[in-house]
């Protein structure tokens, strides 16, 4: 499955990539993420790994129930950035494979940001496909939040 959405942001592609490249910003614009954690000693780039944590629930006050681990697998000036899901527990248990792809293209006086979730569900979870297809709207909402946050900061 591939779910994709895009948004126009009144910022240069360089500014957008700089913002997206700082994983600590994910919690600012992704409604499902409360915080991120990455090793400060690991240089960012291909092979860089980080974790995201969902907002805490009463049965897991530390938020570890919603931990998802990722690895940057591609950074290309044309194709963009690929971020592979590497965890297999929690919500990751549904996926045979999953990755996020981001691409930023100069447009008018700003940038068009494309975000795609590309994934395969494990066979026993195929019944959930309609629920995942409905998540395209969620990607669009998060991209609108990214736009709002980036455009509210002076360039």
PyMOL commands that set and color helices and strands:
alter all, ss='L'
color gray80, all
select helices_A, chain A and resi 13-21+23-29+64-66+90-94+123-133+136-152
alter helices_A, ss='H'
color red, helices_A
select strands_A, chain A and resi 2-9+35-38+49-53+68-76+80-85+95-107+110-121
alter strands_A, ss='S'
color yellow, strands_A
deselect
rebuild
show_as cartoon
